[in-house]
Structures are given as C-alpha cells and as structure tokens.
C-alpha cells in the first residue's frame, strides 16, 4: 500500500490514533462451525437460498428476506439498492433498511439475484469463513438485477439452527441499463469508409476532443493526474461522460517520477492493476517509481484520456441555482505562453493524493538550521553521492522514512530514525505469501473477482479475519520483529491487532512494509531515537525533550500529510471546505467516510487511495456521476 502516510506530530499511543471522528470498527463475531459440512452439495444449498430470496422479493416480503440472515448477519450494499454506501447488521436493521429502500424515488430497486457459477472462483464452494479455518461455510458469487441496471455480489452462508442462512451478503451496481460501458461487445467501430469528403481522421478528431475545441466543455473536471485522476477519467470515458484532467506537472506520471530516488511500490503487481489495462505479464512484482510513471503516461495515451499537464487551477465558484461550477484554468504552452480557459463543469473531482498538504511541524529553531538540507520527505530528491561520513536524521518511522534512511545508509551517511510512538511492521514476504496469497497473486483469480472477494466482506468481518492474518504474519516475521525490539524500535499489531490493512484504513499510515530496512535497524546500522518529542532544531541537529541531542548535516521530516480537506481549503476555499465531510476513517456502519461518494457539497467529489482502491472505487464514483448526468438520481439522493 505505497501511498503517503500520516504521522502524528505528537506521540499518542498507536492504538488511540486514527482519523479524527472516525469510528473504531468492532470485530465481528463468527458463528459456530457447521456439522457434516463435507457431505453437502454447496451448489444445491446456494440454489435453495437464492430461490427463497427471490420468492420473497416477488412478494415484496421484506421480513422473509431479513429472516434469511443469521442473528449477526450483514448486508453490505454499494449502489445496488440505494445511492449511499451502506452496511447493515442484524435482521431487524436489515428489515428497516429494506423498507427505507422501498420508499425511495425509484421504489425497491432490487429485482432478482441468481447464482453465478461462470468461473471456478465464482461457483458455490465450501470455504473457511474465519481466518483460522475453524468455521466453514458456503461462498458463491451472484448476478444482481435491479431497476436501474446490472450488478454483482458475494454471499457467504453459515448453518444456524439446522438451516443455512446468510452471514454476509454483498450487492454492488456494475452498470446502468442503456448507459453501459463502451467496451468489449459494445466497442465503437472506429472507422468511416468513404462517402464523406473532407472527413477528419482519427488523429484530427482526437486532438479536437483532447483540446475541447469549438466551445466543447467537460462535464467533469478532475484535478490531479495520478492514479486517482486517471482511473476516474478512464471510468467516466467508458460511460460517455466528457472529462478533463488537469495537473501542474510537466508530464503524466511526474507525481511519482519526482519522488525520492529509491521509491518502489511495496504492493505486489497483482494488487495494483488499473481499470481496463492490467500490467503486462513480464512486469516486476514490485514497481519502481519511474517505471510506474511511464506506465501512467502510456495508460493515459492508450485509453485516450483528456489530460492537460502544465495546467493550474486559477479560480472556482459554485453556482447553487444553475448547479454548475465556473472554473478558470491556466494551461502553459511549451513556448512559455499561457492559454486561459473558462469551463462550466457540473462536477469537480479532487484527486490530488491520498492526503492533504504536507505535515511538516513548525518548531523552535527550525529557521536557524545551518546544515546541508532540511526538508519534508515529499521534497527529498535522494541522498547525496558525496555524503559519505555525514550525519542525517529522518523524523518518522513509516514507509517513506525507512526508504529514505536506507538510501542515506547506502550513500555512506551515519543515519538515525526518530520514532516517536510505534509502527506496524510487516515483511513484503508475509504480505504476498499470507495476506494476499491466492487472491492477489500469480495463482489468484482475475483481479475483478479478487476485488469482490475483498470488498464483498463487511468491514467488521474483514477486520476480524485480519486479526488472525496479522498473527500469522507476526509468526512469519518473528525474527525480524524481535530484532527491532532489541534495537529499541517499537512495533504494534495495528488497531485491535488487525494489522496493515486496518492501520491503513483507520489512520492512512503508521506502518512499514519491510523491504530491507528492518534488518538494518536490527543490526544497528540504522540507529533509532525512540519515544521522545523534538524540543528544538539546532543549527546542526536536534534537541529532544529529555535533553539529549543528535548532530545532523541533513534532516528529513517523513511526517506524512494532513486530511484531504486541508488541500480542499487551499484549492477551493473555505466555502467548499466547510461543507464537505471529513475524509477517510470509518462511519458507524464501517464504511469509509466521504471519499468516492457524496462529499457534503453538490458537484464535488473526492477520489484517492492506493492503486487498488482507485481501481475499485473509481467505478462506483463514475456510476454516481453518470446517474446524475442522466437524471437517474436526484442530487439530494447522493
């Protein structure tokens, strides 16, 4: 999950640190093991359950549907039943949810579900429901038919009182009827053969489209051409929504290309594919930043995305009565001149990164530092080749901090990491061979199916599973974790012991995926200053609250980034920022807040996260915008 991480300025215990206002999701309880499950025909059980479900649907008997769930059963819905991301638990709450859906503008949208046995991974099968394998159940994919379109889902059944009932149900809208993606058997012809003198060729039409000539305007303006901006634009293009992406950088991919010298994705390639275009078969497991930048550039070209680089956002204003934005952008030409354009999009998407502005603490004496360099990790170009024998300090203890410290060490620096609280550390090996094995791996299913297996679980269930996964990972990493402890580097197991995923979901950071630096810390090659706040920046180092001092020629603050709303305030002003909700963290149903869905301000959306989250949620974001564009949803429903 190589994204910008959040590092608190103050040494709050890690189990107490999360995005402000976020709910700490409780762990789900798993049912008792079923008896004689090996003698069952899972396809027959699944078919019977679906038949009963559809009979109740036909009769609009919502009580019968709710009674198909176990006592602690969950229904997670992403746009199939409503325009809000929901997770509902227990039959009474599910019944209330179904009644509320029936009172919506479209009425009760769910028409039917069918068992999807089209591939080996989708057909009904007996699987472990919990991470320890002590509770087995029946899992199968479903096809979902709704009033508005087609969807997909995942069901997990368990035995309760001698009956097979739903433990978790996931329903997700995949496409809108008569507004399907223009892909595969709906792809365009792409040619005009004769009979039209003076017709434009593809290159001419593409240039006109990309430049929004002749008064053409985008319906959606996306700010930021990283993985978030590109995936949003790709999804919207396939739905026929005119979209323009702008970015201040010189080239697509510069948001990665310009980062520190040794940066490599810590996620494996199978987890990181982008929509419509997987990484090639020879692609390395872990992608170097410059290689990823090249791929992004190619991606924008191959998918014919409208991206303007060297373009700044000058002015934005929302017109409440017309429900449109007035946006002025400054596009700098290669010859240095400017092209000032005014657009009136109905939607703005902030896709400027997982977090907000850089979190570089202001502290006593910082202006008096006389060493070679003091900067935030986002500005760090790499350790100097002539740095041998010099001293460096990295303040922070997450992915960026470790990578930068390792870079300093390799260039001959005397390097110290300042760790103020604790860090969740997990090896790359433990992630690929334990957490992601069989799902996001070479022997795993197609990435779209893998995504359903992950996101098809309610957060509380996923969290309980990841507690067990984190235990197994810690066993795998015992030697290195013990070495870190002896070196004075403090590690934790993540929120409620749920490991990496939930450190990321609940905090946006606080972890290190070990690709080598942990052994260097354990061996004493990278030194650690732990548990002390910085009292003052000295002309050539740092003084800590305990009175100790460290000398430094260079200081890098790998202290992460603030909430996305801070960037909203900078770019769009107080009027917009005051209306949008807090981004990231969980609401009381276990859904991530605000991002990819209604933000609190009409026509304004957040999109971000690592490559995998951008891949998955970009479709849900695009479907909501398409629904608004086609009048399938009212603004007050979204």
C-alpha positions in Angstrom: 0.0 0.0 0.0 2.6 2.5 -1.1 0.8 5.8 -0.5 1.6 8.9 1.5 1.3 8.0 5.2 0.1 10.1 8.1 2.4 10.5 11.0 1.1 12.3 14.1 3.2 15.2 15.3 2.5 14.1 18.9 3.4 10.8 20.5 -0.1 9.4 21.0 -0.2 5.6 21.6 -0.8 3.9 18.3 -4.0 2.1 19.3 -5.6 5.5 20.1 -4.5 7.2 16.8 -7.0 7.4 13.9 -8.5 9.9 11.6 -10.4 12.5 13.8 -14.1 11.5 14.3 -13.5 8.0 12.8 -15.3 5.1 14.4 -13.1 2.2 15.6 -14.9 -0.7 13.9 -15.6 -3.6 16.3 -14.6 -7.1 15.4 -17.4 -9.3 14.0 -18.4 -12.5 15.8 -18.3 -15.7 13.8 -21.0 -18.4 14.1 -20.4 -21.9 15.4 -18.9 -24.5 13.0 -21.4 -26.4 10.9 -21.8 -30.2 11.2 -21.0 -32.7 8.5 -20.4 -29.8 6.0 -18.2 -32.1 3.9 -21.3 -34.1 2.9 -23.1 -31.1 1.5 -23.7 -30.1 -2.1 -22.8 -26.4 -2.0 -24.5 -25.6 -5.3 -27.8 -27.1 -4.1 -27.6 -25.1 -0.8 -26.9 -21.9 -2.7 -29.7 -22.5 -5.2 -32.2 -23.2 -2.5 -31.2 -20.0 -0.6 -31.4 -17.9 -3.8 -34.8 -19.3 -4.7 -36.2 -18.4 -1.3 -34.7 -15.0 -1.6 -36.3 -14.4 -5.0 -39.7 -15.7 -3.9 -39.7 -13.2 -1.0 -38.6 -10.4 -3.5 -41.5 -11.3 -5.8 -43.9 -11.0 -2.9 -42.2 -7.8 -1.5 -42.0 -9.8 1.7 -39.1 -7.9 3.3 -39.5 -9.7 6.6 -38.9 -13.0 4.8 -35.7 -11.6 3.3 -34.4 -10.3 6.6 -35.1 -13.7 8.2 -32.8 -15.4 5.7 -29.9 -13.8 7.7 -28.3 -15.2 10.8 -28.7 -13.1 14.0 -25.5 -11.2 13.4 -25.8 -11.2 9.6 -24.5 -8.4 7.4 -25.7 -6.8 4.2 -23.2 -4.6 2.5 -24.5 -2.6 -0.4 -22.7 -0.4 -2.9 -25.3 1.4 -5.0 -27.5 -1.6 -5.9 -30.3 -0.7 -3.5 -29.6 3.0 -2.8 -27.2 5.8 -3.8 -25.4 5.6 -0.4 -22.7 3.1 0.6 -24.3 1.0 3.4 -23.5 -1.9 5.7 -26.4 -3.1 7.8 -26.3 -5.7 10.5 -28.9 -8.0 12.2 -32.3 -9.0 10.7 -34.2 -6.1 12.3 -31.9 -3.5 11.0 -31.8 -5.1 7.6 -35.6 -5.1 7.6 -35.6 -1.3 8.3 -33.1 -0.8 5.5 -35.3 -2.7 3.0 -38.4 -0.7 4.0 -36.5 2.6 3.6 -35.3 1.5 0.1 -38.9 0.7 -0.8 -39.8 4.3 0.0 -37.1 5.8 -2.3 -37.8 7.6 -5.5 -37.2 4.5 -7.6 -39.0 2.2 -5.2 -37.4 -1.0 -4.3 -34.6 -1.4 -6.8 -33.6 -5.0 -6.4 -35.4 -7.3 -8.8 -33.6 -10.6 -8.5 -30.4 -12.4 -7.7 -29.0 -15.5 -9.4 -26.1 -17.8 -8.6 -23.1 -17.0 -10.8 -21.2 -20.2 -11.5 -19.5 -18.9 -14.6 -15.9 -19.5 -13.3 -14.2 -21.7 -10.8 -13.8 -19.0 -8.3 -17.4 -17.8 -8.6 -19.3 -21.1 -8.3 -20.6 -22.2 -4.9 -17.9 -23.9 -2.7 -17.1 -24.7 0.9 -14.7 -22.2 2.3 -13.4 -21.1 5.7 -15.4 -18.2 6.9 -12.9 -17.1 9.5 -9.1 -16.7 9.1 -8.3 -19.6 11.4 -10.3 -22.1 9.3 -12.4 -23.3 12.3 -15.7 -22.2 10.8 -16.6 -23.3 7.3 -19.4 -22.1 5.2 -20.6 -21.8 1.6 -19.4 -19.0 -0.6 -20.7 -18.0 -4.1 -21.0 -15.1 -6.4 -24.3 -13.7 -7.6 -25.6 -11.8 -10.5 -27.8 -8.9 -9.4 -30.7 -7.4 -11.4 -32.0 -4.0 -10.4 -34.5 -1.5 -11.7 -31.5 0.7 -12.9 -29.1 -1.9 -14.2 -27.0 -5.0 -13.5 -24.8 -5.8 -10.6 -22.6 -8.4 -8.9 -22.4 -9.7 -5.4 -20.9 -12.2 -3.0 -22.8 -14.4 -0.5 -21.4 -16.3 2.5 -23.7 -18.8 4.2 -23.4 -20.5 7.6 -25.5 -23.0 9.4 -27.7 -21.8 12.2 -30.3 -24.0 14.0 -30.1 -26.6 11.3 -30.7 -24.1 8.5 -28.3 -22.4 6.0 -28.6 -18.7 6.4 -26.8 -15.6 5.2 -23.8 -14.5 7.2 -22.7 -11.8 4.7 -24.3 -10.5 1.6 -22.7 -8.0 -0.8 -24.5 -6.3 -3.6 -22.8 -3.9 -6.0 -24.1 -2.0 -9.0 -21.9 -2.7 -12.0 -23.7 -0.9 -14.9 -26.7 1.3 -15.7 -29.2 0.0 -18.2 -28.9 1.8 -21.6 -25.8 3.5 -20.3 -23.3 0.6 -20.3 -19.6 1.0 -20.7 -18.4 1.1 -24.3 -16.1 -1.9 -24.0 -15.9 -5.4 -25.4 -19.0 -6.2 -27.5 -20.1 -2.6 -27.2 -16.9 -1.1 -28.5 -17.1 1.5 -31.2 -16.5 0.7 -34.9 -13.7 3.3 -35.2 -13.7 3.8 -38.9 -15.7 5.6 -41.6 -15.2 4.1 -45.1 -15.7 6.5 -48.0 -18.7 8.7 -49.0 -17.7 11.6 -46.7 -15.4 14.0 -48.5 -13.3 16.1 -46.1 -13.9 13.9 -43.1 -11.4 14.1 -40.3 -9.1 11.1 -39.5 -8.7 9.7 -36.0 -5.7 12.0 -35.1 -7.6 15.2 -36.0 -10.7 14.1 -34.1 -8.7 13.0 -31.1 -6.8 16.4 -31.0 -10.1 18.3 -31.1 -11.5 16.1 -28.3 -8.5 16.5 -26.1 -8.3 20.3 -26.5 -12.1 20.8 -26.1 -12.2 22.9 -29.2 -15.2 24.8 -30.7 -16.8 25.6 -27.3 -17.0 22.0 -26.1 -16.9 21.7 -22.3 -16.2 18.9 -19.9 -19.0 17.7 -17.7 -16.3 16.7 -15.2 -13.1 18.4 -14.3 -10.6 16.3 -12.4 -7.7 17.9 -10.5 -4.7 15.6 -10.4 -3.3 13.1 -12.9 -2.1 10.4 -10.6 -3.7 7.0 -10.1 -6.9 8.6 -8.8 -7.3 11.1 -11.6 -6.5 8.7 -14.3 -8.8 5.9 -13.0 -11.7 8.3 -12.6 -11.2 9.7 -16.1 -11.0 6.1 -17.5 -14.2 5.0 -15.9 -16.1 8.2 -17.0 -14.8 7.9 -20.5 -16.2 4.4 -20.8 -19.6 5.7 -19.7 -19.5 8.5 -22.2 -19.0 11.4 -19.8 -16.8 14.2 -21.2 -14.0 14.6 -18.7 -10.8 16.7 -18.5 -7.9 16.0 -16.1 -5.6 18.8 -15.2 -2.2 18.6 -13.5 0.5 21.1 -12.7 3.3 18.8 -13.6 5.2 18.7 -16.9 4.2 15.1 -17.7 1.7 12.5 -16.6 3.4 10.3 -14.0 5.5 13.2 -12.5 3.7 12.8 -9.2 5.7 9.5 -8.9 8.7 10.4 -11.1 9.7 13.3 -8.9 9.6 11.4 -5.6 12.6 10.2 -3.7 15.2 8.3 -5.7 14.8 4.8 -4.4 11.0 4.7 -4.2 9.4 1.4 -5.2 5.8 0.2 -4.7 5.6 -2.0 -1.7 2.4 -3.7 -3.0 2.8 -6.6 -5.5 1.8 -6.1 -9.1 -1.3 -8.4 -8.8 -2.9 -6.0 -6.3 -2.1 -2.8 -8.4 -3.7 -3.3 -11.8 -5.5 -0.4 -13.3 -9.0 -0.5 -14.9 -9.2 -2.0 -18.4 -5.4 -2.4 -18.7 -3.5 -4.8 -16.5 0.2 -4.6 -16.1 2.0 -6.8 -18.7 2.9 -10.4 -17.8 6.6 -9.6 -17.5 6.1 -6.7 -15.2 8.1 -6.9 -12.0 6.4 -7.8 -8.8 7.3 -4.5 -7.2 7.2 -1.5 -9.5 9.9 1.2 -9.4 8.5 4.8 -9.3 9.9 5.8 -12.7 8.5 2.6 -14.3 5.1 3.3 -12.8 5.3 6.9 -14.1 6.0 5.6 -17.6 3.0 3.2 -17.3 0.7 6.1 -16.3 1.8 8.1 -19.3 1.1 5.2 -21.6 -2.2 4.5 -19.8 -3.4 8.0 -20.5 -2.4 7.7 -24.2 -3.8 4.2 -24.8 -7.2 5.0 -23.1 -7.3 8.3 -24.9 -7.8 10.3 -21.7 -8.0 14.1 -21.9 -5.2 15.2 -19.7 -3.7 18.7 -19.6 -0.4 19.0 -17.9 1.4 22.3 -17.0 -2.1 23.5 -16.1 -3.1 25.4 -12.9 -6.4 25.9 -11.3 -6.9 29.6 -11.1 -10.5 30.1 -9.9 -13.5 28.1 -9.0 -17.0 29.1 -8.0 -20.2 27.0 -7.5 -23.5 28.4 -8.8 -26.1 27.0 -6.5 -29.0 28.0 -8.8 -27.6 26.5 -12.0 -25.8 23.6 -10.3 -22.6 24.2 -12.2 -19.1 25.4 -11.5 -17.3 28.3 -13.1 -13.7 27.2 -13.4 -10.7 29.1 -14.8 -7.5 27.2 -15.7 -4.2 28.4 -16.9 -2.6 26.0 -19.4 1.0 26.8 -20.1 2.2 26.0 -23.7 5.6 24.6 -24.5 6.7 28.1 -25.7 6.0 29.6 -22.3 2.8 31.4 -23.3 -0.5 30.8 -21.5 -3.9 29.6 -22.6 -6.5 30.8 -20.2 -9.7 28.8 -20.4 -13.0 29.1 -18.6 -15.2 26.0 -18.2 -18.5 25.3 -16.6 -18.4 21.6 -15.4 -21.1 20.1 -13.3 -18.7 18.1 -11.3 -15.2 18.6 -9.8 -13.2 15.7 -8.6 -10.3 16.4 -6.2 -7.8 13.7 -7.0 -4.7 15.3 -5.6 -3.5 12.5 -3.4 -4.5 10.2 -0.5 -4.0 13.0 1.9 -3.8 16.8 2.1 -0.9 19.2 2.5 2.4 18.0 3.8 2.5 17.7 7.6 5.8 19.4 8.4 5.7 20.6 12.0 6.7 24.1 12.8 9.1 24.0 15.8 11.5 26.2 17.7 14.8 26.9 15.9 13.8 25.5 12.5 14.8 28.7 10.7 18.3 28.5 12.3 19.3 25.2 10.8 22.7 25.6 9.0 23.2 22.1 7.7 23.1 21.0 4.1 19.4 20.3 3.9 16.2 20.3 6.0 13.0 19.3 4.1 9.8 17.2 4.1 10.0 13.8 2.5 7.9 14.9 -0.4 10.8 17.3 -1.3 13.6 14.8 -0.8 15.4 14.1 -4.1 17.6 11.3 -2.7 20.7 11.1 -0.6 23.8 12.8 -2.0 26.5 10.6 -3.6 29.1 12.8 -1.8 27.5 12.3 1.6 29.9 9.6 3.0 30.8 10.4 6.6 28.0 12.9 7.1 25.1 12.6 9.6 21.4 12.5 8.8 18.2 12.3 10.7 14.9 11.1 9.4 11.9 12.1 11.6 9.2 9.5 11.2 9.0 5.7 11.1 6.8 4.6 8.2 7.4 3.6 4.6 9.0 6.8 3.4 11.1 7.2 6.5 12.6 3.7 6.1 13.2 4.0 2.4 14.9 7.4 2.9 17.0 6.1 5.8 18.1 3.1 3.8 19.1 5.5 0.9 21.2 7.6 3.3 22.9 4.5 4.6 23.7 3.2 1.2 25.4 6.5 0.4 27.6 6.3 3.5 25.8 8.5 5.9 25.5 8.0 9.7 21.8 7.8 9.9 19.2 7.9 12.7 15.5 7.4 12.6 13.4 9.3 15.1 10.4 7.1 16.1 8.0 8.9 18.5 5.4 6.2 19.1 5.1 2.8 17.4 4.9 1.4 13.9 3.3 -1.7 12.4 6.0 -3.6 10.6 5.2 -6.5 8.2 7.5 -8.0 5.7 6.8 -7.9 2.0 7.1 -11.7 2.1 4.4 -12.0 4.8 2.0 -9.8 2.7 2.5 -11.7 -0.6 2.6 -15.2 0.9 0.0 -14.8 3.7 -2.4 -11.8 3.3 -2.7 -11.8 -0.5 -1.8 -15.3 -1.5 -4.4 -17.0 -3.6 -6.4 -13.7 -4.1 -3.9 -11.1 -5.4 -1.2 -13.4 -6.6 0.1 -15.2 -9.7 -2.2 -18.1 -9.0 -5.1 -15.9 -8.0 -8.4 -15.2 -9.8 -8.9 -12.3 -12.2 -8.4 -9.0 -10.4 -12.1 -8.0 -10.7 -13.1 -11.3 -8.9 -10.4 -10.7 -6.3 -11.8 -7.3 -5.6 -15.2 -8.7 -4.9 -13.7 -11.3 -2.5 -12.1 -8.4 -0.6 -14.7 -5.7 -0.7 -17.6 -8.1 -0.5 -16.9 -8.5 3.2 -18.3 -6.1 5.7 -15.5 -4.1 7.5 -16.1 -5.7 10.9 -15.8 -9.2 9.3 -12.7 -8.3 7.3 -11.1 -6.8 10.4 -11.7 -10.0 12.5 -10.2 -12.0 9.7 -7.2 -9.7 9.6 -6.5 -10.1 13.3 -5.7 -13.8 12.5 -3.8 -12.9 9.4 -1.7 -10.4 11.4 -1.0 -13.2 13.9 0.3 -15.4 11.2 2.3 -12.6 9.6 3.9 -11.9 13.0 4.9 -15.5 13.3 6.5 -15.4 9.9 8.3 -12.2 10.8 9.2 -13.2 14.4 13.0 -13.0 13.9 13.0 -9.5 12.5 10.3 -8.2 14.9 12.4 -9.5 17.8 15.5 -7.8 16.3 13.6 -4.5 16.1 12.5 -4.8 19.7 16.1 -5.3 20.9 17.2 -2.3 18.8 14.7 -0.1 20.6 12.3 0.2 17.7 8.7 -0.2 18.9 6.3 -2.2 16.8 2.5 -2.8 17.1 -0.1 -5.1 15.6 -2.4 -2.3 14.3 -5.9 -1.4 15.6 -7.2 -4.2 17.7 -4.4 -6.3 16.4 -5.8 -6.2 12.8 -2.5 -5.4 11.1 -1.6 -3.5 8.0 -4.9 -3.1 6.2 -6.6 -1.5 9.2 -3.6 0.7 10.1 -4.1 2.0 6.5 -7.9 2.2 6.6 -8.1 3.8 10.0 -5.0 6.0 10.0 -3.9 6.3 6.4 -0.4 5.2 7.6 1.6 4.2 10.7 3.1 1.1 9.0 6.2 -0.1 7.2 6.2 -2.8 4.6 9.7 -4.2 5.2 11.8 -4.4 2.1 15.2 -4.5 3.9 15.4 -1.6 6.3 14.2 -3.5 9.3 17.3 -5.8 9.3 19.5 -2.7 9.1 17.8 -1.3 12.2 18.1 -4.7 14.0 21.8 -4.8 13.1 22.3 -1.3 14.4 23.3 0.1 11.0 20.3 2.5 11.1 20.1 3.9 14.6 16.9 4.7 16.5 15.9 7.5 18.7 12.6 6.4 20.2 9.8 7.9 22.3 11.0 11.5 22.6 9.5 14.6 21.2 11.7 17.2 19.5 12.2 20.2 21.7 14.2 22.3 19.3 16.0 22.4 15.9 19.7 23.3 16.5 22.0 24.8 13.9 23.4 21.4 13.3 21.0 18.9 14.7 18.1 18.3 17.1 17.5 18.6 20.8 14.9 16.4 22.4 12.6 16.8 25.4 14.9 14.6 27.5 17.7 17.0 26.9 19.7 14.7 24.6 20.9 16.0 21.2 21.7 14.5 17.8 24.0 16.1 15.3 22.9 16.2 11.7 24.0 17.7 8.4 20.6 16.8 6.9 17.2 16.4 8.4 14.2 14.9 6.6 10.7 15.1 8.1 8.9 12.0 6.9 5.9 13.1 8.9 3.2 12.4 6.3 0.3 14.5 5.2 -2.9 16.1 6.7 -6.5 15.2 5.9 -7.7 15.7 2.2 -9.9 18.6 3.4 -6.8 20.7 4.1 -6.0 20.6 0.4 -9.6 21.3 -0.4 -9.4 24.5 1.7 -6.2 25.6 -0.1 -7.5 24.9 -3.6 -11.2 25.7 -3.3 -11.5 28.0 -0.3 -13.4 27.9 2.9 -16.9 27.9 1.3 -16.3 24.5 -0.2 -14.1 23.0 2.6 -16.6 23.9 5.3 -19.4 21.9 3.6 -17.5 18.7 2.9 -17.2 16.0 5.4 -14.0 14.5 7.0 -12.3 12.1 4.6 -11.1 8.6 5.5 -11.7 6.8 8.7 -15.0 4.8 9.3 -18.5 5.8 9.9 -20.7 3.9 12.4 -21.5 1.3 9.8 -17.9 0.6 8.9 -18.0 2.4 5.5 -15.1 4.7 4.7 -16.3 8.3 5.0 -16.9 10.9 2.3 -14.4 9.7 -0.4 -15.9 8.2 -3.6 -19.4 9.3 -2.6 -21.4 12.4 -1.7 -19.0 14.8 -0.1 -21.5 17.3 1.5 -21.0 19.8 -1.3 -23.0 19.3 -4.5 -20.9 18.6 -7.6 -17.8 18.0 -5.6 -16.1 14.6 -5.1 -13.0 13.1 -3.5 -11.1 10.3 -5.1 -7.9 8.7 -3.9 -6.1 5.9 -2.2 -3.6 3.3 -3.4 -3.8 1.9 -6.9 -6.1 -1.0 -5.8 -8.6 1.3 -4.1 -8.6 3.7 -7.0 -9.2 0.8 -9.4 -12.2 -0.5 -7.4 -13.9 2.7 -6.2 -13.4 4.6 -9.4 -16.3 2.6 -11.0 -18.7 3.4 -8.1 -17.7 7.1 -8.3 -18.3 7.2 -12.1 -21.7 5.4 -11.8 -22.9 8.0 -9.3 -21.8 10.9 -11.7 -23.4 9.1 -14.7 -26.6 8.6 -12.7 -26.7 12.3 -12.0 -25.9 13.2 -15.6 -28.7 11.0 -17.0 -31.3 12.1 -14.4 -31.5 8.7 -12.8 -30.8 10.2 -9.4 -31.6 13.5 -7.8 -28.8 15.5 -6.3 -30.4 15.2 -2.8 -30.1 11.4 -3.0 -26.4 11.4 -3.5 
